[in-house]
Amino acid sequence: MKCIILAAGYATRLYPLTKNTAKPLLKVAGKTIMNHIMEKVEEVDVIDEIFIVTNDKFYASFQNWANDFQSKKTVHVINDQTTTNDNRLGAIADIQYVLDQAEITDDLMVLAGDNLFEFQLKDFEHFYRKVNADCITTHELDDEAEIKSTGVIEIDGENKVTSFEEKPQNPKSNLAVPPIYIYQEKTIPLIKQYINEGNNPDAPGNFIPWLIQHKSVHAFKFEGMRYDIGTLESYQKVQNLF
């Protein structure tokens, strides 16, 4: 299994903090958000290579970070060649960029570089093996404002996803979906098909409602907190909690 960590955004909502520092390289409780995420990835034995996709502005920063990070796995930093928020590729297009550059054909774990979470990725990978299908993660979220700013799903009794909406005005459930996914190797070509059909290449969750029309997707329901760091307020909240 390969792992792609999405870190090519410009985090303009966090200015001035992120004007010269990539959001995943901001520190929470004395270590970078990326370090928090990587410690969980390190525990997934089946992952042998990690690809951090970033932009030209922060490429050198991530290279420096990777040089200092002691990993049991091979870590690559990929430059998607974009330079501003206006010419960014979007998360799904960034995934495809890495797939093309690295010629990935294995199973794939995809993570956002700005989400902190308490559950173990190795438990998610075990669930993936058990259901033998593409998998997303989900947790119960009862804050009305927060649930409207994330992906929301409905599932059946087998944890199969039956509907998915990105940032719905009228959520059909309280099951929120963070950008933490595992795709089967046979699903990899479908990402390019999704893009070629003219679908939205931006938020990674946009791929899921399209995918459930083509394949079964299961949801791993986790306990514990998940923090999406998108604004100065949310960053401060996470700093206080940690």
ABEGO torsion letter per residue (X at the ends): XBBBBBAABAGAAAOAAAAABBAAABBBGGBBAAAAAAAAAAABAABABBBBBBBAAAAAAAAAAAAABBBABBBBBBBAGBABAAABAEAAAAAAAAAAAAGBABBBBBBBAABBBABBAAAAAAAAAAAGBBBBBBBBBABAAAAAABBBBBBBAAGBBABBBBGBABBABABBBBBBBBBBAAAAAAAAAAAAAGBBABBAAAAAAAAAAABBBBBBBBBEBBBBBABAAAAAAAAAAX
